[in-house]
Amino acid sequence: MSIKRAVFFVAMAVFIGLLFAPALLWSAPATPTGQRLRELADARGLLIGYASRNEFYQLSDADQYEQTASAEFNILTPENQMKWDHIHPERDLYNWESDRHVEFAEAHDMQVHGHALLWHEQNPQWLLDTPADQLEGVMNEHIDTVMGHYAGRVQIWDVVNEAISITTVSDYRPTLWYDAMGPAYIEKAFVRARQADPNAILLYNDFGAETINAKSDALYAQMQIWLANGAPIDGIGFQMHIDADVFSNYSGHEFEPYQSFIANMQRFADLGLDIYITEMDVIIRNPFQYRRQGEVYREILERCLAQPACKGFQTWGFVDKYSWHSEYEPLIFDNTYAPKPAYYTLQYALNTLRLQAEEHDAASGVTTYDPFIGDVDQGDWIRFDNVPLNADYTQLRVRYAKGNETTTNIEVRLNDLTGPKIGEMTTVYTGDWNAFVEKTASIQSPNGANTLYFVFTGDYGVGNIDWLRLEKGQGVPSTPVPTPDQQGNLTLEAELPNSSFGVQLYDQFIADVDGGDWLVFENFDLGRGYRRLRARYAKGNDVEGQAEVRLDSLDGPAVATLSTVNTGDWNMFSEGATGVVDAVGVHTLYVVFTGGGGVGNFDWFRFEEAVAEATSTPTLTPTLTPEPTATLTFTSTPEATATSTPLPDDKNILYLSAARNGRVDGVSFRDEDIVGYDVVEQQWRMVFDGSDVGLAPADVNAFEVQADGAILLSLNKSVKLADLGRVDDSDIVRFVPSILGVNTAGIFEYYFDGSDVGLTTNGEDIDAIGFAPDGRLVIST
């Protein structure tokens, strides 16, 4: 990420790091809220753990590392210190530094997962030089010694790690063990491990075999052979190293890898094996993928919890800076130990019970598809046996699609079709039989195992049902409910809906938006109401299109309708605004797109001009400045008539314009804005809102705040300004403000015409503006 060059204080470098620190992009509290993961996992009978850093006790932040680990997890895996090169570095020497991991676990009531007795990597040179005819004896002696040393203290062992080839999936990986003993080495290793510690759980561990694919097919075939030959294998470890760009999809139910993971777990469970997620991490490539990362973590944990054979869920570390892929921020805590969205999605998954509709134990009338049920009419039902209910489950959440407008319901009943009704939800028209949404209703759940019936009533066409969740509390943490910013505005990030139909969700905007598509945002508090809706969008055609905001359903009352116009290109974002009427209180908001194809690519929707609570003695005196001045001022509210607040001493303000959109301490900014940091008040504020004065299509490339409060600006592209006409990227304009802040106003003046001194038009940008001691202008291109 690059910050556009500008002339400002050297100290600004400190604040650039602060501004773009990842934690600020989700405004995480420094410590987790809610129950700790291990408390929730203990209640579900699940092991939840992490890979323990080498020599963690010598880290500069060892106290914080240990406090976080012991609070959050009930099992650990020494990341490297039980591998051959650490624990058995010389033929006749064992290094028991790994004792520190075991002692830490015992001191904090945690289990230990040993990793790994046999692997093709991290082997000492003496082992690689050992003659092939001696390797079986060396293997046996190593297993006996290491497992014997930790007998009764290490509960789980990865006996063999990554033995199936990643290039020729039908064959074993060529390793020193395979070369010496052939494929029988795996069975021999497990037999020896059982003898060394009969009470330990013995796993085969591998990567890339989590879903049904060529490698997992080969592993499944070999596993049947190993078991048939008497290998005492208790379970399989799926490492689960994931790329968020590959193993994720917002549309949920139809995403094949998750369904494939479910089926893959089941076929190994059918062999009598337990399932462990052993090394999960999810790499991302930019800080706008934290939501996507969290969704992947949640989806995998939910699938594990739904599979009775899945006994453990471990991440390969827990704090990003100590990850083996730290540059990709793959874990659930950031570098400062602040919990990321992924932490809260795990917390949510442990707090909920997910029932996949097509995986019912019995049904009547419905058609079971993969992965949902359809043809659901009045009188049909599905049944789930031995559901572990909890009185803390207070909400039912259902993901469904409904293509008609009949009146239909889902009843939740205990133990019989006519048993006690603990909840009911009405299903409403969603626009199409493939337009899946989420809807909630209250329930009253008992404690203990019960049979649950979901009985469908009303008329025909209740809906296609994907899943049903029982939740503690409200809301999904990966899609947080927006709260007002410092100006009182409420922003809906278009790419972060609770549900959507038709649109393509990217990391910073939505695209492929056509008439009939829609977004859903739950639990949106409009307070006493707003007067204006603003949207940032790009549109490359002249087709008529609108974005309607409706309350509580697709055909609910429309409170705002914004027409979109051609902005010049699908990547040329601009802003439009419209009025808002009759929108107060808490609602589920439906953004419904109408018109033809190509309504626009949308970045965000923002409710502005909040209706203030009436007072008997108003204190704001309307003041408008009709003539532009160079006095630097801020508006403290989005009302153009509010009294302006003077800027504090300019020496205390550090100014910044960024190359991309962002948010810091509640202040949202775009690439055409300038923000300031008051080093005395330690507060960020909007200084110059470029969209208010026609700069939305461009970026501020460089700027200089002058002593009289005027601002010199250069832009990254040619743009038409109301006062001047077309301004090139090789020019400098002077903005003389009448108001600065969230309602920026003023006039532009030409200051420097780059073409007059030989700068190339429409291509040679001015990247820095400054002044020599004698007052002459200095630029960099």
N, C-alpha and C positions, 0 to 999 in steps of 0.2 A: 504494500500500500504506500503510495507516495503522496506527500503533502505538497500542494502547489507552492512554489517559492514566493515569498513576499518579504518586504522589509519590515521587521518587527523585532522586539526585544530578543536577545539571545536566550533569555530565560524561557522563552516559548517552547524550546525543545523539551523541557520537562513536561509541559502540559500537552504536547503532542502525544507523548507516551501515555499520559493519563487519559487523554481523550479517546484514544483508540484501544485502551486496555479491554480485552474481551469481556471481562465481567460487566463492564458498563453497558454492553449491548443487551444484557438481560436484567440489569439492575438487581443482581443477586445480593441478598444479605450475606454478611461475612460468615455467619454460621447457619447451618440448616434449621429450618423450622419444621414443626411436626415431630412425629416419632422417628427414632433412629431406625435405620434399615434392619439392623440385626434384631431389634424388638419385633418388628413386623414379620421378618422371616421366621423367627422362632415360633410365632403364633401360627404360621403356615406349615411348620415342619420342614423348612427349607434351609439348607446351608447357603449362606451368602458370604463371599469372600473376595480376596484380592491377592495379587502377587506381591510378596514382600521384598522391598528393595535390598540389594546387597548392602551389608553393613549399615543398615538403617539407623542403628544406634549412634553412628558417627556423623550423621547428616547435620548440617548447620541448623536445621529446623527440626531436629530429632524429637523434641518434646511435642511439637504440634503434629508431626507425622504419627507418633505413637498414640497421642490422644484421639486423633481422628480415626485411626485404624481400630483401636480398641472399642470406640463408641459405636462404630458403624458395622463391624463385621464379626462373624462367628467362626470363620475359618480363614487360614492363610496358606499360601504356597510360597516357599522360598524361591525367588525368581531364578537364581543361578547357583546358590551355594550348596545345593545337593547334586549338581551335575558333576560328571567325572573330573573335569579339570580343576574344580574347586575342592571337592571332597576327597579325591583320590589322586593327588597330583603326581605322586611317584609310586613305583611298584610296591614298596613296603611302607608307604606313609599315607595315613588318613588325616585329613584336616577337619576338625569338628567345630569350625566356626558356625556351622549351621545350627549348633546347639542354641545360639542366641535367638533364632527364630522360634524354636520349639519352646524355649523358656518363656519368651514373650507371650506366646499363645497360651501356655499353661497358666501364666499369671493373670490372664484376662479371659479365662474360661472359653477359649477358642480351640477348634480342632486344627490339625495340620494335614496338608495334602503334599506328600513328597513328590518331587519332580526332578529328574526322571532317571530310572535305573538304567535303561538302555536307550541310546539315541545316537544318530550318526554325526552329530555336531558336538563341539566343546569337549572333545576327548584329548587327553594329554598325549604328548609325543610318544612316551614309553608304551602306551597302549597301542598306538598305531604301528609301532615297531615290533609288537609281540607276534611271534610265529602263529600261523593259523591253527596249528594243531594244539596250541596251548590256550586258545581264547575261551573255550568252553569252561576250562578250569578257572581261568581268571574271572569270567562272568559269575560263576557260582560263588567264588570266594568273595567277590564284591557284593553280591546280593546278600549273602549270609552276614557279612560284616556290617553293612550299612543298615539293613533292616533289623538285624539283631541289636545294633546299638540303639535303635529307636523303637523297638518292639513295645507295643502298648502306648506309645507316645505320638506316633504318626499314624493317623487313622486310615488314610487313603494313600495309595501309591500309583503313580503312572509307571507301570512296569516297562512297557514298550511305547516309545514315542515316534510317530511318523515313519512307519515301516512300509507303507504303500507308496509306490513311486508316483511322482507328479508329472512324469513325462510319458511313461508307458504304463498306463493305469492297470493293465491286466497283470503286471509283474510286480514283484517286490522291489523296493528300493535297493540298489546295490550298496551295501555297507560292509564294514569289516565283519560284523556278526553274520550277515547273510553269506559273505564269501567264505567264511570259515565253517559254518554249520548248515547252510542252506535254509529253507523256510522253517525247518524244525526248531530253529533257535527261539522263535517266539513261544512255542508251546513249552520248550524247556525252561525259558525264563519265568513263565507264569507258574509252572510246577515248583521251581526252586523258591520263588517268592512266597508261595503258599506254605511251604515248609519252614521258611525263615520266620514268618509271623502269621500264624493261622487265622488271626482275628482281623487282619488288615483287609480293607477293600481294595481289590486289584483292578486297575483300569488299563485299557488300551486307549491312547490319546492321539488325535490327528487333526490336521487342518484341511479345509477345502472339501470336507465330506459331510457338511452340515445339511445340505439339501440332496435330493435324489439327482445324481449325476454319474458320470463314468467312474469317478474315483470312489464315490460312496457305494456304487454297485460292486466294484471290485472288492472293497472292504467288507461289504455285506456277505459276499460269496466266501471270502477268506475266513470271516468270523464264524460262519457255519462249519467250516472245515476245522478250525481250531477247537471249537466247542465239541464237535463230534469226536475229536482225537483226545478229549479229556483235559484240555487247557482250562484251569480254574479262573476264568475271566468273569469278574462280577459286573463290570459296566464298561461303558464307552464314554470317552471324553471328546466332546466337540469343542474345538478351540474357539471358533467364532471370531476370528479377526475379520472385520467388515469394513468395507468402503461405503460411506453414506450415500455416495452417488449411485452405487450399484444396488445395494440391498435396502432400498427404501422406496416407498411410493405413498403419496398422500391419500390415494383413493381407497386404500385399505383392503377390502374383502377380496378383490379380484387379483391381488398381486401374487403371482405364482411362487416366488421364493419362500414366502411364509407358509403357504399351503404345502409346498414341497418339504419344508422343514418339519411340519407336523407329521406328514406321511413317513418321512425318514425316521423320525424318533419312534413312531409306532412300529415300524418293521424291526428295528433293533430291540425295542421293548418286547416284541413278540418272541424274540429269541431268549427271553428271560433276563435280559440285561437292564441294569439301571442306567440312567442318562445323566451326564454331568456337562454343564457348560463350564469350560475350564479356564479360558483365557480371553474372555470377550473384551474387545475394544472396537471403537467405531471412528475411523479417521474422517476428518473433514478438511476442506481446502480453503475455507474462508470463514470469518466469524459470523456470517449470516446463515450458517448451516447448523447452528446449535439446536434449533427446533427439530430439524430433520434427524440429527444425531439422537436426540432424546426419543423421538418416535421409534427409531430402530431398537434402542435399548428396551423400551416398553413392550414393543411387539414380541421380541424374543423372550423376555421374562414372562409375559402373559402366556405364551405358548408352552413354556416350561411348566408353569403352575397348573396348566390345564392337563398336563400329561402326568399321570400318577407315578410313572417310572422316573421322572426327572427329579433328582434329589439335591442338586447343587447348581449354583449360579455364581461364577467367579469372574472378576474383571482382571485384566493383566496390568495391575497397578491400580491406583485410584486418583492420583494427582498428576496433572498433565506434565509438569516439568520433569518428572521421574519416569515417564513412559519411554519404552524403546522407540516409539515414534512421536516424541514430544513435539516435533514441528507440526504435527497434524492434530494436536489437541484431542486425543481420542478417548479421554476418560471422563469421570463424572464430577471431579473437582478441578478448578482451574489452578493456575500456578500460585495463587494466594490462598488456596484451600477454600475458596468460596464455592458453594455447590452450584453446578451448572444445571440447565434444564434437564439434562439426562438424569441427574440425581432425583429430581422430583418426579420424573416419569417412572423410575423404579419404585419410589415411594408410593405413587399412585397405583401401580400394578399390584404391589403387595397389599394395598388397602382395598382392592376390588376383587370381584369374582366374575370371570368372563365365561360365558356359556356360548359356544359356537352352535348356531341353530341347527346346522346340518349334522352335528354330532350328538343328537338326542339319543336317549335310550329306547324310546318308543314314540310313535306318532300315529295320527289318524288324519287322512284327507289331504295332507300336504304332499308336495313333490320335493324330494331331496335332490338338490343340485350340488355342484362343487364350485364355490363354497357358500351356499345359502339355501334357504327353502323358498319355494314359490307355490303358486296355485293355492293360496291360503284363503279359505272362505269361512263363513259363519259355521260354527260347530266343529271345526278342525282343532287339533291340539298337538302339542309336543310335550314329552316328559323327560325329565332328568332325574336320575336316581342318586341317592346318597349325597345330596348337595350340602356341603359344610356351611350352614348358615350362621350368621352372626347378628346379634341384636343391633350392632352398630351400622349395619347396612340400612341406610335410610332412603336410598334413591335407586330407581331402575333407569338405566339408559339403554335404549334400543337403537340399533342402526338398521334402517329399513328403507325401501323404495315403494312408492304407491303411485300408480298411473291413472287412478280414477278418483271421483269425488264422493264415493259412498261413505256412509257413517259406519265406522268400524272401531273395534277396541281389542286390546290384549289384556286379559285378566291373569293375575298370578295367584295360583291356589296351592294349598298345602296338601300333599299326600293323597288327594283324590280329585276327580273332575269337579265334584261339588263340595270340596273341602273349604276350609276358611280362606276367604279372599284377602290377601295381604297387600294388594296393589292393583291398579288398573291404569292403562294408558290409552288414549285415543290416537289412532293413526290418521294422518291427514294427507291430502294430495301433495306429492313432492315434485310433480311435473312430468314424471316418466317412470316406467317400471325399472329403469336402470339408474334413476336419480336418487342415490342413497343419501339419507340425512340421519342425524342423531337427534333423538328426542328423549326427554326425561319425565319421570313421574315419581311421586312419593310412594314408599312402601313401608310396611311395618314387619320387620323380620324377627323371627325367634332365634334362639341359639340352638346349635346342634344340627346333626345330619337329618335332612328331610328329603322327601320326594317333592319336586316342583313340577307343577303343571302350568303351562302357558296355554290358556284357552282363548280361542279367537271368536269374537262375537260381533253382532251387528249385521252387516250385509256381506255381499260377495267382495272379493278383492281386498282383503285386509292389508296385504302388502307382501313384498319379498323381504324376508328377514335374514339379515346377515349374522348379527350376534346380539346377545343380551348381557348386560353387565349389572351387577349389584355393587353399589358404591357406598363408601363412607363419606359423608359430606357432599360437596357439590363441585363440579367443574373438573376439567382435565388440565393438569398443570402445564402441559406442553403448549396450550393455547390460552395464555393468561388473559383475564378480563382487563381491558384497558382502563386506566385511571386518568383523570385530568392532568394536563401539564401545568406549568407555572402560569400560563395565560388562561387556564380554565378550559382549554380545548381538549376534545376527545378524538383520538386518531385510531382508525381501523386500518391495520396493515393488510392490504388486499391479499397477500400471499399467506396469511395466517388465519384462515377461517376455521370454524369448527366443522363445517361441511361445505361441499361445493359440488357443482354439476357443470360439466362441459368445458370448463376453463382449464388451462394448463398452469400449474403452480410452479413458479420459479422461486429462487431464493429472495429476490427483492421486489418482484412484481408478478402479475398474472398476465397471460397472453391467450391467444386463440379464443377470444371472447366474442360470442355471437348472440343474436337474439334467442331467448329461451334459456340461456345459461344463468346461473345464480351462485351466490355465496350466502352462508349463514354464519352469524356471529351471536353467540349466546350471552345472556346475562349482561346486557349492555345498559348501564345506568345513565339515562339522559337527564337525570335530575329535574330541575324546573323547566328544562327545555333549552333549545338552541335556535338561533335565527338563521344560521347559514350552514350549508354543506359545501365543502370545498373538496375537490378531487384532483389528484395529479395523474395524468394519463398521457399516452402517446397514440396517435392515430394517423395511418398513412393512406386513408381513402376518404371519399366524399359520401359514403353510404350513411344514411340517417341512422342514428343509434342513441339510446338513452340508458342511463343507470337509474333505476327506481329504488328507493329505500322504503321497504314495507315492514309493518310491525307484525311479528309473531306468526306469520304464515306467508306462503307465496302469493296468496290473493288477499292478504290483509290490507289495512288502510295504507295508502301511499303518503308518506310525510315529506318526501323530496323527490324531484325528478330532474336529473342533470342531463342535458343534451351534449353529446360529444361532437367536436368538429375536427376537421383535418388539421393536424399540427405540423405537417410537412414530411413526417417520416414515422415509422413504427418505433424508432429509437429516440425521437425528438419529443421529450416530455414537456408538457405545459400544464397549467392549472386552470380549472374552471370552477365556478361557484353558482349556487342556486339557493333559493330560500327554503326554509324548513317550517312546517306548520304542524301544530297539534301533536308534538312528540315530547312526552314527559314520562318520568318514571323508568322502571326497569323493564326491558323488552328483549326478546330475541329479534335481531334485525336481519331481514332478508334483503340483499342487494340483488335485484332482478334486472337483467339486461334485456332490452327490447330493441326492435329494429331488425336490420339485416345482418349479414356477415361482417365481422370486423368492427365491433363496437369500439374497441380500443384496448391497449395494454395499460393496466391500472397499477399504480404504485401504492396509493393510499386514499382513504376517504377521511375527511376531518370535519367534525362538528365544531363550529365556531360561534362566537358571540353568545355566550351562555346568558340565559335570563337570570339576572340577579334577584335575590330576595328583596322584596320591597321594604323600605325604611321610611319612617315618618319625617326624618330630617336628612334629606340627601346631602352628602358632603362633597360631591364632585361638581366642580364648576366647569361647564363646557367652555373650552378655549380653542379656537382655531387660529392658525397663523396663516393669513392669506398670502403673504409674501415670503418667498424662500429666504432663509437665513442660514448662516453657517454655525448656529448654535447646536451642539450635539445633544439630542434629547431622546428619551425612551418613553413609550407608552406603557403604563403598568397594567392596562387591560386592553382587550381587543377592540374597544369602542373608540372610533376616531375622534369622538368629542371629549374623551376623558382628559384630565389634566396631565400634561407630560411631566415626566420625572427627569430632572437634569442628570447627566452623566457625572459620576464622581471624578475626582482629579485624574486627568488623562494619564498621568505618570503611573497610576496604579492599574491600568488596564492593559492586558495582553490580548492582541487581536489575532484571529485565525480564520482562514478560509480553507476548506478541505476539498480534496479531489473527488470525494464521493459523499453520499448522504450519510447522516449518522444521528446520534442522540447522545447527550451527556447531561447527567444530573437533571433530567426532566426537560431539557431544551432540545427539541428536534431541529435539525438544520439540513439544508440542501446544499448542493455544490455551487449554487448561485448566491449563497448567503455569507455573511461575516458574523462571527460570534466573538464575544469578549469575555475574558476572565478577570474579575476584580480580585487582585491579590490581597487586598485588605479584608473585604467581605467574604472572600473565598467562595465566590458565586459566579456561575456562568450565566450569560444573558444574550439574547438576540440583539445585535447591533444594527445589522442591515439585512432586511428581508428582500432579496433580489426579485422574488416572484411578484411582489407588490408593485414593482416599477418596471416590469416587462422583461426581466432577465431570465425567466424560467427556461427558455430554450438553450441557454448558454451556461458556462461555468465562469466564475471569477478566477481569472488566471493569476493575477497579481494585484496588489492594492497598496495604497499608502494613505493613512489617516493624517490629514494636515492639521496644523496648529489651530486653524479657525474652525475645525470640525467638518470641513468638506472632505470627500473621499475621492482619491484618484483610483481609477479602475482600468484594467485591461481584461479582455475576455478571450475565451478559447476558440470562438468561432464568430463569424459575421452574424449580426443581429440587428433588427430594426427597432429603434427606440423612438418613442412618441415625440420627444423634443428635437431629435436630431436627424431622423431617418436612419439609413443604413450605416452601421459602425463596423469597421473591420477588426479582425483579431490583431492587426499590427497597430491599432490606434489606442490612445488613452483618452478616457472621458473623465470629466470632473462632475461628481454628484454633489449638489448643494441641497442639504436636507431641510425640510420643514418639520418632519417627524422622523425619528429613528426608532427601531424596535420592531414589534410584530406588525405594525401598520405603517411601514416605511413610506414616506412621501417626500417629494422634492422635485428638482429639475436637473437634467443633464446638460453639460456644456462640453463642447469639443475642447480638449486640452493639447493633444499631440496627434498629428496625422502622420502615421508611419510611412505612407507612400511619398511624403515630401522629402524624406531623407533616404529613400531607396529600399525600404523594407518591402518584402513581397506581400501583396494583398492575398487574403484568404489562404494563409498557409504559414506565414512567419509570425508565430505568437510572441508576445512580450511576456516573459516569465518572471521578471522582477522589476520593481520600480524603486528608485531611491534618489538621493540628492547628494552631490558633492559638497564639501565645506563651503565652497563659494556660491552655492545655490543652484548650480547647473544640474539639469536632469540627468540621471544615470539609469540606463535600462539594460536588461539582459534578454536575449532572444533565444 
